[in-house]
Amino acid sequence: MTMPLEPGQIEVAFTLNGREVVVVVDAAARLLDTLRYQLGLTGTKEGCGEGECGACTVCMNGNPVNSCLVPIFQARGCKVETVESVENEAVFALLGSGGTQCGACTPGVVMTVLWIVKNRDVLETHSVRELMAGNLCRCTDYDGIINGVDRAAATGGAG
Amino acid sequence: MPTTLGEALSVLEELKGDAVPIAGGTDLMVSWPERFIEHERTYLDLSGLDELRAHRWTEDALEIGALTTFWDIVRDPQAAREMPILVDAARTVGAVQIQSRGTWAGNIANASPAADGVLSMMALDAVVELAGAEGVEEVHLDELYLGYKQMRKRADQLITRVRIPRRTLEFQSFVKVGSRRAQAITKIGLAITRSDAGWRVVASSMAPTVKRCCAIERMLDDRVPVDGPGGFAAAIGSDVSPIDDIRTTAVYRESVMARVLFHELARVCPWICAGGDSV
């Protein structure tokens, strides 16, 4: 497979929320487009489309990434987790602390929060505020989100 | 998608430099769909080159691979101990979502004058390994850039490794001035180190490229007394050439650079201290 990529259709296989999927998509598609329009997983939102706002955050091979900045051809063989994989309980911590209002940023926020909860050792070197800096929210004052992370981290994500 | 360096290099050679290598994509993917269709460029996906992913510590260097991400270095306690300005730079490059995809080599290849990673790497005397059809060559990072987005790297060459010498650093400091602490592009960036090799002062967003400030380095090596930020003005004038742009003005850049230099250096250089008339 040393063919250089050119505009056109390509086939991409990856693991999505624990399930193997194979999609045929435009070579120029982003992971975000594929999730939303090809696979119907519309939980992941498009905000700025340039890696600033974090609304499109998904986990890829264990780390949060902006799915608007991932070309679909780089998802080959990767493990991708979206907000659709999240148990309701995990979101309750955020709801309870006032960490969500209009909901546009929430799917991305939830993905980053759960990544922190699953990788709690990052809190030895980073503050929650720094770790959440890639998820912009225009409704809350962020304190609700930060408190939600603290609650989720304290309870292992079960709220 | 190539899975070995040899395959990648032969694609580059075959396309005579018309292919754009893509690693983490955090720069190239901004406005991606338009770009792809309008320019019909061919992208060479590097993400399968596992041999270039890991970074490693040899006896005398930190070797960063073409696919080593910012986050890889942020999470390496050895880096935090020995080269904290690398970690400091990585943590300001963007949020975790960017750090986990963006690569150090991509930061170099993107050739932005505001590149945070380049700033710290240059202050640590990094050497860039370029591989191409004709073999491998090494270029000192401070000699790589020729002008705005211009590099001494041919289109058939890939950055395969960055080697940062392990030295005893008596001082190292990374300062980024931006509009806000997170997710901001640098208005004025400075990385300063001091080792057996002498002082290194590197500035970003102050010239068409990230740039070493040799006049300031000489002042420090010669211990020229400075009694306030203004004492750096002449050297700054000869080292950099800032412009007015959407982020700030040239005047602000020069004045803040002088203050940051003074603030950082007065802590460690006895010959740099506030005089009677300094601000």
Interface residues (C-beta under 8 A of the other chain):
Chain A: M1 T2 P4 L5 E6 P7 A28 R30 G49 E50 G51 E52 G54 T57 M60 N63 P64 V65 N66 C68 L69 V70 P71 F73 Q74 R76 T112 T125 E130 L131 A133 G134 N135
Chain B: M1 P2 T3 E7 S10 V11 E14 L15 A19 I22 G25 T26 M29 V30 S31 W32 P33 F36 I37 E40 T42 Y43 L44 D45 S47 G48 W71 V74 A80 R91 G94 A95 V96 Q97 I98 S100 R101 R181 A182 Q183
